Amino acid sequence: MTEDRLTPPALAEAAWRTSSYSGGQGECVEVAPNLPHLVPVRDSTRPAGPAITFGHDAWRAFISDVA
């Protein structure tokens, strides 16, 4: 199965970036903040796997709580 089949259309334009806290080890969280209505988050070791999506307000609240 190709990644295109596993990626919902809403995430097709996602520009993923790895967390700055990963230390370059490649086993971390990736986020794609470039989409207009949602912020998807995924496991960097499973790029074709599922993503959790947040609205921008919910993402800001989440980051504020964990920071």
SVG drawing of the C-alpha trace seen along z (x, -y; Angstrom):
<svg xmlns="http://www.w3.org/2000/svg" viewBox="-10 -29 31 31">
<polyline fill="none" stroke="black" stroke-width="0.4" points="0.0,0.0 1.4,-3.4 1.5,-6.4 -1.0,-8.2 -3.6,-5.6 -3.0,-6.0 -2.8,-9.8 -6.2,-11.5 -6.7,-14.2 -6.7,-17.0 -3.1,-16.0 -1.8,-15.7 -0.3,-19.2 1.1,-18.8 4.7,-20.1 5.9,-17.9 8.7,-19.0 10.3,-17.1 10.2,-18.4 13.2,-20.5 13.3,-18.4 14.1,-15.2 17.9,-16.0 18.2,-14.7 17.6,-11.1 14.7,-10.7 12.4,-9.0 10.0,-11.8 6.9,-13.7 6.3,-15.5 3.9,-18.3 2.6,-20.1 1.5,-23.6 1.1,-24.9 -2.5,-23.8 -5.2,-26.4 -7.8,-24.6 -5.9,-21.9 -2.6,-20.9 -1.8,-17.2 0.7,-15.4 2.3,-12.0 5.0,-9.6 8.1,-10.3 8.9,-6.6 5.6,-5.9 5.1,-8.6 2.4,-6.6 0.7,-5.8 -2.2,-7.7 -2.1,-11.3 -3.9,-13.1 -5.3,-16.4 -6.0,-19.5 -7.7,-22.8 -5.3,-25.7 -6.8,-27.0 -6.7,-23.5 -3.1,-23.0 -2.0,-26.3 -3.8,-25.3 -2.1,-21.9 1.4,-23.4 0.7,-26.0 -0.2,-23.2 2.8,-21.0 5.4,-23.8"/>
</svg>
